[in-house]
Amino acid sequence: MQISFLIHNAYGIGGTIRTTYNLANTLAEQHDVEVVSVLRHRDQPVFRPDPRVRVRHLVDIRKGAPGYEGDSPEYRTPATAFPRSEGRYDQYNALTDRRIAEHLGSVDADVVVGTRPGLNVHLARQTRRGPIRVGQEHLTLDSHTPALRRQLRAVYPRLDALTTTTEADARAYRAKMRLPGVRIEAVPNPVPAPGLEPADGSGKWVVAAGRLAPVKRYDLLVRAFDQVRAERPDWRLRIYGSGKQKDKLRALIDELGLYNHVFLMGPAHPIEPEWAKGSIAAVTSSLESFGMTIVEAMRCGLPVVATDCPHGPGEIIDNGVDGRLVEVGNVEAISGGLLELINNDALRARMASAALKDSERFDPARIAERYESLFGSLTARHGGGLLHRARGALLGGAYAVRDAGRSAFTGQRKGRTA
């Protein structure tokens, strides 16, 4: 089977990029796999692809590179095909519109997978007849603006399948988007085994990692750790990551006199050795579309204290078994969850062991099997492509009437997973 992933920028750092490589690398053991990056801004990818995975780009924005196109008039012209209400719109333009359309119009693959809403729109409207079209949702339906949801509802019926990272988000798509004929499946992100010894639980460190962004609510974690410090001054907190909240968090740490207890460590790659130095992980977000850091920490043998926010934590953590779920936005609940594990070595050790075992269900081999099953069933449903092409022709005719004379987007700017 030939599988082609379309991604915003395969050369950057981020959860979607890492997830795509984890999945592509595993699928490449049995299939012909490529990762097509719309943009290329550095010479080599941060995450190392398997040698069997072909990585190529559509637009080169490396200044000084022979193929640099960042100053071309077409690159400076706003996009009309990529939806204006999508969060990455400012990075798309007439050149990316054209290159994506050319790629999808001639793609040599059995399955084409889009990895964000704007690219799924391109996928739905511009992929040549024949390949199975699968859109991935790495955020959540409810996190999209009403304008974007309307745009997705208009074109997603052309997809063959849509995958979400949680059952909760899959239910939201089934209930709110009215996508007849589109298979909606919850498939969690793959997280590989870290390749190092798991945490031994001896370090008196709580570890957190992620963007220093408002949604992560590290301010609550710092305030909660002030309460932890009052009872257990022998414990410390490390927060890994970068972002716009760094100065505010530093000021809060200084205000609370926590400069010897809470440390902003900056970004770390790879992050696994840093998880393994700790004994507890903390996630205090107000929203998590999945929760990659939760699984990463569990795979390193750490129990996680996480806010029970939409959507991921409650589908990853078995509360009281391999971690602890606490109330969103509640400083006392967060500190209480941390102290429960800090003050009970036996409980912490039991949860750590359970976290290590339970997180195996996110191994890339298991997730790849689920995708293989999905792709196979879609191919069988389409009778080797004949039914798919007929459906595409019918939908194409219907949408051609609606789209005639205008661009569709101009002027619009919990259960556990198995």
TADAKA-V832383 format. One record per run of one state. SS is the DSSP state (H for helix, E for strand, - for the rest). FROM is the first residue (numbers start at 1). TO is the last residue. If there is no record, write none. Layout:
# TADAKA-V832383
ss:from:to
SS:FROM:TO
SS:FROM:TO
This chain:
# TADAKA-V832383
ss:from:to
-:1:1
E:2:7
-:8:14
H:15:27
-:28:31
E:32:40
-:41:53
E:54:60
-:61:77
E:78:78
-:79:88
H:89:91
-:92:92
E:93:93
H:94:106
-:107:110
E:111:114
-:115:116
H:117:126
-:127:131
E:132:137
-:138:140
H:141:143
-:144:145
H:146:158
-:159:160
E:161:164
-:165:166
H:167:176
-:177:182
E:183:186
-:187:204
E:205:209
-:210:213
H:214:216
-:217:217
H:218:231
-:232:235
E:236:240
-:241:245
H:246:255
-:256:261
E:262:266
-:267:271
H:272:276
-:277:279
E:280:283
-:284:287
E:288:288
-:289:291
H:292:299
-:300:302
E:303:307
-:308:310
E:311:311
-:312:312
H:313:316
-:317:318
E:319:319
-:320:322
E:323:326
-:327:330
H:331:342
-:343:344
H:345:362
-:363:363
H:364:381
-:382:382
H:383:403
-:404:418
